Amino acid sequence: MSALYQLPTPETSAQARLSPKTRIYDAVGASTALRERFVRSSDQIAWTHKPGPRTLNLPATAAVAELSGVFRVTLKGECVAR
């Protein structure tokens, strides 16, 4: 598998949980066409890390309290379906 970007993350923030596709497109208010394209193109979504003040040993700030998570999306093919 090739990655568009590999974020360096410490093991203290690691977790292995699968996330339903609906959680992603519901959160962004995707249209029906975008939902269908996302389902056709993506195979699996894994929530790989939860970086936060406790897991990274960095204090939260007013601007950034915590990141929601780091996700890995595995595609069904070589590229996103049209």
N, C-alpha and C positions, 0 to 999 in steps of 0.2 A: 504494500500500500504506500502510495506517495502522499505526502501532506503538503498542503498549500503553505501552512505555517505551523511549526512545532514550537509551542510555548514552553520555555524551561520552567518546570514546576517541581517543587520539593515533594518528597514522599509524604511529608506530614499533612499535605493537603489532598492526598490521593484517596479516591473512593471509586468503586466499580459498581455503577448502577445504570441500568438501561432506562431510557426516557421514552415515553410514547411520542410519536410524531405529532399527535394532536396538541400536545403541550406547547410545541414550538410554534405551529402556525396559528393557534388560538391566541397566543400571547402577542403576536404582531398584527392580528386582525386581517389575515390573508384572505384574498378573494377565492372563490371556488376554483377558478382556473389555476391560481398559484398553488392551492392545496393539492389539486390533482397532479400537477407537475412535480411537486415535492414528493408525493407518495410514489410516483413513477420512477423518480430518480434516486431516492435515498433508500438504503437497505436497513441501516440501524443507526440509532443515536445513543451514544454512551456519555453519561455524565462522569468525566474522569477525575476532576479535581474540584474542590470547593475552597478556593483561596480566601482567607479571611484573617483577621487580626490574631486569632488563636493558632491557626495552622501555619501562618507565615512568620509569626513573631514580629509583626509590624503593626504599629498603632493605626487605628482608623482615623480618618480626618473628616471634617465637615463635608468636603467635596466627595470623598469616596469612603463610605463606611465599610463596604464589603462588596466583593464581586459575586454575582449569582452563581457562577460556575464556569468550568472549562468543559466544552463538549467536543466529542469526536463524532463526525457524521461520516458514515461509510456509504459510498455510492454503490448502486447496483451495477453500473457500467463504468466506462472510462471518463465520462463527462455527464453533465446534467442534461436530462432529456428535454427536447424542445417541444 
